[in-house]
Amino acid sequence: MKLMDVLGAIILFPVVSSQSALASNNKAFEYAGISLLQTQYKEPTFEHAFDPYLLTPMQYDETRTNFGFRAFVGHQYSPNWALEIGVSKLGNAEFAVTSLDLNSQSVDVYQGKISTIATDMRINGTYSISKAWFVKGYAGIQVWRKKTGFLTNIVSSPDVSSKKEDGVSLITGAGIGYGINRHAALSLDYEMTELNDLDINNLSFSVAIKF
């Protein structure tokens, strides 16, 4: 766990505790929703044992943007503060080493991916800018498990291996939302986090339903 993660936990949990005093507010309610995530991984994404672009005449390609999802439930303590818990499957980053077959068709020779599942707890702050529109910001703690594929051995005799990692990281984000009616809202958010030294950004489109 990095220093920023520890500081985030120290900041977050006292705020969570202080929100319990607002539970008697007559505007409190529960909600649930789902988010479509577009996950983007920043370079360097994979930690190969050698430079994969040396695998000529084979071709090396990476996909650093992919789709995932998040399901969440929350408690809105007041018009401006909520506590939310979620489970996510981040979009995968992928690599492939391809070659041409006898018909000049591209076929995968080696391939691997980064696959991540996570649970998180976050504090959401919202501010209404009209009767329907609002802006939001949030910070929280994310616990994740990541499986990473990578090329091993040497250029003349490559292979694919994988490793698993667990960790805790800080997650922050901001966005804008629109209240469809008294029971449903949409939001578009941009969030940042990291998995050890791997920086990740998520663009999130969410639908939330009030209980």
Beta strands, then each sheet from edge to edge (+ up, - down):
strand 1: 29-41
strand 2: 59-63
strand 3: 65-76
strand 4: 81-89
strand 5: 93-100
strand 6: 106-128
strand 7: 133-154
strand 8: 157-179
strand 9: 184-195
strand 10: 198-210
sheet 1: 2+ 5- 6+ 4- 3+ 1- 10+ 9- 8+ 7-
end
